[in-house]
């Protein structure tokens, strides 16, 4: 499992495997506020960081990460 945590840690989104798009092995998260996020592996706020992500308003953001 992965999770996306906002920089201020006020927003946390769990990315469960059943939410993955099977044809691309990617996750689609809609209506996420613009800002800085940390992608973490695991289910706790102090899980290992996988990637730093900058989400921009009204854009599709793609993060390629082989994890």
WOWOSUL-V627760 format. One record per residue. N is the residue number from 1. PHI is phi in whole degrees, 0 to 359 (none if undefined). NEAR is the number of other C-alpha atoms within 10 Angstrom. Layout:
<<N	PHI	NEAR> <N	PHI	NEAR>>
This chain:
<<1	none	11> <2	239	20> <3	216	21> <4	247	24> <5	237	20> <6	291	20> <7	302	15> <8	275	9> <9	62	11> <10	271	7> <11	237	12> <12	226	15> <13	238	13> <14	275	17> <15	252	20> <16	277	12> <17	299	13> <18	287	9> <19	272	13> <20	289	13> <21	285	11> <22	297	10> <23	286	6> <24	237	7> <25	55	9> <26	239	15> <27	248	16> <28	245	11> <29	242	11> <30	259	8> <31	61	7> <32	272	13> <33	299	12> <34	298	13> <35	151	13> <36	264	15> <37	225	20> <38	242	20> <39	267	23> <40	237	22> <41	263	20> <42	120	15> <43	233	15> <44	234	11> <45	299	15> <46	253	9> <47	291	13> <48	301	14> <49	282	15> <50	259	16> <51	200	14> <52	258	15> <53	231	18> <54	251	14> <55	263	17> <56	254	13> <57	297	12> <58	58	11> <59	227	8> <60	270	10> <61	250	12> <62	245	11> <63	238	12> <64	263	7> <65	215	9> <66	267	5> <67	231	6>>
